[in-house]
Amino acid sequence: MNHPVSRRSVLGALAALPLAGMAQSIPSTLRIVVAYPAGGVSDVVARALADKLAVQLGTTVIIENRAGASGSIGMDMVAKAAPDGATLGFSAVSPLVLNPHLGKSPFDPLKDIAPVASVMVSPVVLAATPACAAADFQALLAQARSQPGAVRWATSGQASLGHIMLAQLRAVTGVDITHIPYKGGGQQLNDALGGQFEILSTNAGPALINHIRAGKLRPLAVGSPTRLDSLPQVPTLAELGVPAANLSSQFGIFAPAGLPAALLARYNAEINKALATPDLRAKLHATDNLPTGGTAAEFARTIATEHEANGRIIRAAKISAE
């Protein structure tokens, strides 16, 4: 049986078609907010990925660096942007899984941000400075047990990933190691070379690896899913018997919550396509980053799991913001 269709319903349906099409179309200019300063490893990777996406999507891609507050400033911009596909963010997951437990997040990480795709894992290197006599990781633990509090471990900041690693190491081994928090990595590395503390934990990268190869720092362990190509002789913390401390930084692309599902799926597919190209993979490996990829749902599950786990660790270790 045929039902009469009103003129109003036809006009309403026609009016909705362009809006639906616009909601799923790639914008003529795509802005990627990078939550870190220009020139660093994460910025270099973000720009290389942006170049790939510009070609694949046939659009202009602009990088906007908005550093500060351990990534929260850049991610807050993403959270508050219109969910129209014109703004994405590139960041480690820490603004979503660490900062909120410390009252440092201006947005709700699980409600205001949509994970699009995991891009890379950035391993953490645990290195001895000239002030440390320990030849290997076990010797470091032995020194920490014989001299409680004497071993100083420098990280990039209070409640940083390095601090979480130290908290896990303390919990598993019972050693008393003093935490030395810095504000970022530049001064931390300079002081490490000067022997201002015994242990440095920092993300792997060309500058660090060059200092290790020059004999200025000694690698004791890495926080990574696998050993690093640049340091194949250095075991992971999991291999050394402390898997709870075997942590690394995961970086990805994010969007404002409410991004249409079709656009999110398209961006995810294009990011995975870019990560599969030999030249981008080579650039990531050259900076000791491991390409990841995968579905948006997998990335969201990883973030939710880390958010919950880090909350437990922070409460148990009584870690607070500065």
N, C-alpha and C positions, 0 to 999 in steps of 0.2 A: 504494500500500500504506500502510495506517495504522500508525503507531507508537504504542505505549502511552506515556502521559505520566505521570510520577511526581507524587505529591502534593507532594513537596519542590520539584520544578522549577516547579510552578504557583505555590506560595507564594513562591518566590524571585522569580519574574517579577512577581507582584503587589506584593511589597515594594519592588521596584526602581522601579515606576511613580511613586510620590509623590516619590522622591528625584530622578528625572529631571525631573519637573515643577517641583520646587522650584529645581533648578539653573538653570532657564531663566526663572523668574518674576522680575518686577521687585520689589525689596525695598520694604517699606512706608516705609523711610527711607533715602535715598541721601545719603552724605557725599561732598562734593567738597573735597579738600585743595588749597588754593591755596598755591603755593610762594613767595608774596610777601606783604608786609605789607598790612593793610587800608587802603583809601583810595586806592591807586595805580590807574593805568589798567588794569593786568592784573586787579586785584581787581574793579574796576567791571564789566569785561567778563565775568568769571567769574560774578558775581552776576546780571547780565542774562541770561546763558545758563542759569543755574540756575533762574531764574524761568520761563523758557520750558519747560525740561525738566520742571519740577514739574507744569505744566498738561498737557503732552503725555503724560507717563507716568502721571499721576494719583497721584503719590506726594509725600512730603515730601522736599525737598532742602535740606540743611544745608551752609553754607560753613564750612570750618575753615582759618584762615590759619596756616600753619607756615613762616615765612620763615627764611632763613639759609643760609650756605654756598653761595651762588650757586644756590639752588634745590634743592640736594641733600638738605636736611633734609626738606622736604615730599615729595620723590619717594621718599626712603627709607621714609617712612611708607606710601606707596602700594605699594612693592615688598614690604613685610613684611605687608601686610593680607591677609585671607582673600580668595581669588578667587571670591567669591560674588555679586559685583555690587553690594555695599553700599558700596564705597569706590572712588572715582575720583580722579584728580588733574588739576589744571590748572597747566601750567607751560610755559615756553619749552623748546625742545629742548636747550638748553645743558647741563643736568645729565646728558644722555645722550650728547652729541656732543663736549663740551669737557672737562668736569670729569674724566672717567675717564682722560684722557691725562695728567693732572697728579697722579694719585694721590689725588684728592679725592672719590672716589665710594665710599660704603659698600655699594654694591650693584652687580651686574653689569647695565649698562644694556641689553644686548642679550638677556639671559636672564630677568631678573626683572621687566621691565616690558613690558606689551602696549600699543602705540599703538592708540588707538581712533579718533580723528579729528583732523585738522588744523582749527584754529579760525580763526587769523588770522596774517597777517604784519605785524610791527611794524617799519616803516622806521627807518633810522638817519640822523640829520641831522649833517652835518659843517658846523660853524659857526665863524666867526671872532669872536674876542672884541675888546674895545677895545684890546688889546695888539697886535693884528695889523693890519698896514698893507695886506695883500694884498686887492685888490678882487675877485678871482675865483680859481678853482682853479688855473689856469695860473700866475697871479702867485704863488700860494702855493708851487708847485713851484719856480718861479724863485728865490724867496727862500730856500727850503730848500737849493737848489744853491749859491747864492752865499754862504750863511752856514751851513755844515754844523753841525748840532746846536743851532742857535740857536732854531729853531721847536720849541715844546713842544706836544704833543698829549695832552690829558687824556681818559682813558677811565674807565669805571666800575670798572675793576680789572685786576689782572694776569691775563692769559690770558682776558680778557673778549672778547666779540665785537668791540668797538672795537679791542682790541689785535691781534686776528687781522686786522682790516681794515688796520691800520697796517702789520703785517708783510707783507701782500700788496702794499700800496702801495710799501713799501721795495723789495721784491723786483722789482717791475715797473719802477719808475722810477729806482731807485738813489739816491733822496734820503736824506739823513741827518736824521731827525726824532726828537727826544727824546720818549720815552714817559713820561707822568705818570699813574700808576695811582691811582685813588681807591677808596674802599670804599663803593660805591653812588653814587646820582645826586644826592642833595640838596645836599651840600657842594660837589660838582663844579660844579653849576649856579650856586651862589652865588659861587664863586671865578671862574667864567667871567665873570659880570657885573662883577666887580671887576678883570678883566684880569690875573689871576694867571698866565695862560698864553695862548698864541696861538690854539690850536684846541681845540674841544670836539666830541666825538662822543658822541651820546646818542640814545636812542629818541625818535621824534617824539611829541608830546603837547601838550595845550592850553597848559600853562605855558611850554614852550619856544617854541611858535608865537606866543604873546602877547609874549614878550620880543623875538622877531624883528620882529614888526609894530610894536613900540614903538621899533625901531631900536637896541636895546641889543646885539643879536647880528646877524651877517650870515651868511646861509646860503650856503655855497659848493658843496655837493653833497649828494645823498642816496643812501643805500644802499637800493635798493628795486627791485622788478620794473618799476615805472612811476613817473612823476613824481607828486608828491602834489597832491591837489586844493587844499590850503591853500597850497602853494608851487609853482604851475605853472611859474614862471619858472626854477626851480632844476633843473639837469640831474642825471641819475643818474650814478654813477661809471662805469657801463658806457658811457653816452653820451660821457663825458669820456676814454674810452680805457683805463680800468683795470677791466675787467669782473671780474677776479679779486678786487678789493676791494669789488665791488658786493654787499655782504652785508646781510642784514636778519634780525631775530629772528622765528622761527616758533614760535607757541604752539599747544598742542593739549590734548586730553583723553587721559589714560592710565589704565590699569587694572593690577592685579597680574597677572603672568603666570599662565596657567592659567584665566583667565576663560572660561567655556563659550562656544563659538563662536556659539551662538544669541543669547546676551546681548550679546556684543560687536557682532554684526551689528545688533541692535535699538538699542543705544546709538548706533552710528554713524549709523543711519538717522534717529534722532530729532535728533541734533546737526545733521545736514545739513538737516533740515526746519526747525529753529530758525534756522539761518544764512540760510535763504532768505526769512525774514520781513522785510518792509520796515523795521519799527521797529528790529530788532536790527542790520540792515545799516547803518541810518542812525546808530545809536549807535557802531558801529565806525568808520564814516567820519568822524564828528565828532571822534574821538580820533586820527585819522590812521592807523588800523589798517585793513588790507585783509582782508575775509572770504575764507576759503579753502574748507574742506570737502574732500570727496573720500572715497575708500574707505580702510579701515584698512590694506589692503595697500599702497596708494600712500604713505600716511604712513610706514609701516614702512620702505619702500624709501628714502624721502627721509632718514630718520634714519640708516639704515645707510650711505648714501652720504656724508652729512655727517660721520659718525663717522670714516670712513676718511680723508676729505679733510682734516679738522682734525688728525688724527694726523700726516699728512704735513707740514702747515704748521707745527705745533708743533715737530716734530723738526727741520725745516729751519731754522726761525728760532731754535732753541734756547730756546724759551719755557718757563719753569719756574713752578711755583706759588710763592706768596709765602713 
